[in-house]
Amino acid sequence: MDQTIDYYNLNAESFIENTQNVDMHLAQDRFLQLLNETASILDFGCGSGRDTKLFLEKGYQVTATDGSAEICRLASEFTGIEVKHLLFQELDEINSYDGIWACSSILHLPKNELLSVIRKMCVALKGSGIIYTSFKYGDFEGERNGRHFTDFTEDSFQDFIKEVPEIMIVENWITGDVRPGRGEGKWLNLILQKI
């Protein structure tokens, strides 16, 4: 994980430039329609702050975190709120959020750490809380372009999440990569709910 965080600290500005204006409205809409208008949202691994900013503009209560100190600094400037410097493994809140948005973020965890983090996310959610998350589509796990990635297909994620009985898959769908010049990449999008 240290190598991944180093990557984001060193490449924060170019990463933000490439992701800040990406159109995520289809996933955002699916997530938000499951929440009430005053919902509290954790943007877990917020990156550029793009989604935090949209959720704030729509009137939600938003807490944003990221594991990269440099990303936190830049995202705080962009969103107008303090982005908390927090590693995924450090999440320790209980019954705090109606929704957790983990867009292209927890995919950087190795599978053995991912399960415990998803359990922590469940604990941080209020009853029947909602999680949106996304992973690159496939069976790869390891280093890619200086960062760790854990990829999933629908079937492999379904098998994986059986280890966390307190959560269920509400829906999943496949999308192409929405960043410029990345059309070939496929993503697995998931809406999960705390049972």
C-alpha positions in Angstrom: 0.0 0.0 0.0 2.9 2.3 0.7 4.0 2.2 -2.9 0.5 3.1 -4.0 0.4 6.1 -1.6 3.8 7.2 -2.8 2.5 7.1 -6.4 -0.4 9.4 -5.5 1.8 11.8 -3.5 4.2 12.1 -6.4 1.6 12.2 -9.2 -1.2 14.1 -7.4 -1.5 17.0 -9.8 -1.6 15.0 -13.0 -4.0 12.4 -11.4 -6.4 15.1 -10.4 -6.2 16.8 -13.8 -7.1 13.5 -15.4 -10.0 12.6 -13.1 -11.6 15.9 -11.8 -13.9 16.4 -14.8 -14.8 12.8 -15.5 -18.5 12.3 -15.9 -19.7 9.8 -13.2 -23.3 10.9 -13.2 -24.8 7.5 -13.9 -23.1 5.9 -10.9 -23.7 8.9 -8.8 -27.5 8.9 -9.6 -27.8 5.2 -8.9 -26.2 5.7 -5.5 -28.0 8.9 -4.5 -31.5 7.6 -5.4 -31.1 5.0 -2.6 -30.3 7.8 0.0 -32.6 10.4 1.5 -32.0 14.1 0.8 -30.3 14.8 4.1 -28.1 11.7 4.0 -24.5 11.6 5.4 -22.0 10.3 2.9 -18.4 9.2 3.4 -16.3 9.7 0.2 -13.8 7.0 1.0 -10.6 7.6 -1.0 -12.0 10.8 -2.5 -9.1 11.4 -5.0 -9.6 14.8 -6.7 -12.7 15.6 -4.7 -14.9 15.6 -7.8 -17.7 13.5 -6.2 -17.5 15.2 -2.8 -18.0 18.5 -4.5 -21.1 17.3 -6.3 -22.6 15.7 -3.2 -22.0 18.9 -1.2 -23.6 21.0 -4.0 -26.7 18.7 -3.8 -27.0 19.4 -0.1 -25.6 16.1 1.4 -23.5 16.0 4.5 -20.1 14.8 3.3 -17.0 13.6 5.0 -14.1 13.0 2.6 -10.9 11.0 3.2 -7.8 10.0 1.3 -4.6 8.1 2.1 -2.4 10.5 0.2 -1.5 13.7 2.1 -0.9 15.6 -1.2 -4.2 14.5 -2.6 -5.9 15.6 0.6 -4.3 19.0 0.3 -5.4 19.5 -3.3 -8.9 18.0 -2.8 -9.5 20.3 0.2 -8.8 23.3 -1.9 -11.1 22.1 -4.6 -14.0 21.1 -2.4 -13.8 23.8 0.2 -14.0 21.2 3.1 -11.1 19.6 4.9 -10.3 16.2 3.4 -9.1 13.9 6.2 -5.8 12.1 5.8 -6.9 8.5 6.5 -5.8 5.1 5.4 -8.7 2.7 4.6 -7.5 0.4 7.4 -7.9 3.3 9.9 -11.7 3.7 9.5 -13.1 3.2 13.0 -16.5 4.9 13.0 -19.6 3.2 14.1 -23.1 3.8 12.7 -22.1 7.1 11.2 -23.1 7.2 7.5 -26.1 6.6 5.3 -23.8 5.9 2.4 -20.2 5.2 1.6 -18.9 6.2 -1.9 -15.7 4.2 -2.6 -15.2 5.0 -6.3 -12.0 3.4 -7.8 -10.4 3.5 -4.3 -10.5 0.3 -2.3 -9.4 -1.6 -5.4 -5.9 -0.7 -4.3 -6.1 -3.1 -1.3 -4.9 -6.6 -1.5 -7.7 -9.1 -1.1 -6.7 -10.1 2.4 -7.0 -6.5 3.6 -10.0 -5.7 1.5 -12.3 -8.0 3.5 -11.5 -6.4 6.8 -11.9 -2.9 5.3 -15.3 -3.8 3.9 -16.3 -5.1 7.4 -15.1 -1.7 8.8 -17.3 0.0 6.1 -20.3 -2.0 7.3 -19.7 -1.0 10.9 -19.4 2.7 9.9 -22.8 2.5 8.0 -26.1 3.1 9.7 -28.7 0.3 9.3 -29.5 -0.5 5.7 -26.7 1.8 4.6 -25.5 1.8 1.0 -22.0 1.4 -0.5 -21.0 2.2 -4.1 -17.7 0.9 -5.2 -15.9 0.0 -8.4 -13.0 -2.3 -9.5 -11.2 -2.8 -12.7 -12.8 -5.8 -14.5 -10.8 -9.0 -14.6 -8.9 -11.5 -12.4 -5.7 -9.7 -11.9 -4.2 -8.9 -8.5 -0.8 -7.2 -8.2 1.2 -4.2 -9.2 0.2 -2.2 -12.3 1.7 1.1 -13.2 3.3 1.6 -9.8 0.2 0.8 -7.8 -1.5 -2.3 -6.4 -4.8 -3.4 -7.9 -7.3 -6.0 -7.1 -9.6 -6.7 -10.0 -13.0 -8.5 -9.9 -15.6 -10.0 -12.2 -19.3 -10.3 -11.2 -18.7 -14.0 -10.2 -15.4 -13.5 -8.4 -16.8 -10.6 -6.3 -19.9 -12.5 -5.4 -17.7 -15.4 -4.1 -15.5 -12.9 -2.3 -18.3 -11.0 -0.5 -19.8 -14.2 0.9 -17.1 -13.8 3.6 -19.1 -10.7 4.8 -22.6 -11.9 5.5 -23.7 -8.5 6.8 -23.7 -7.1 3.3 -25.6 -7.9 0.1 -25.1 -7.0 -3.6 -28.1 -4.8 -4.7 -26.9 -4.5 -8.3 -23.8 -4.6 -10.4 -23.0 -3.3 -13.9 -20.1 -3.0 -16.3 -18.9 0.3 -17.8 -16.1 1.4 -20.1 -13.4 3.6 -18.7 -14.8 7.2 -18.9 -11.4 8.9 -18.8 -10.1 10.3 -22.1 -8.2 7.8 -24.2 -9.0 4.9 -21.9 -12.0 3.4 -23.8 -10.8 -0.2 -23.7 -10.7 -0.6 -20.0 -13.8 -2.1 -18.3 -15.0 -1.5 -14.8 -17.2 -3.5 -12.4 -19.6 -1.1 -10.6 -21.3 -2.4 -7.4 -24.1 -1.1 -5.2 -24.0 -2.9 -1.8 -26.3 -2.7 1.2 -25.8 -3.4 4.8 -28.3 -6.1 6.0 
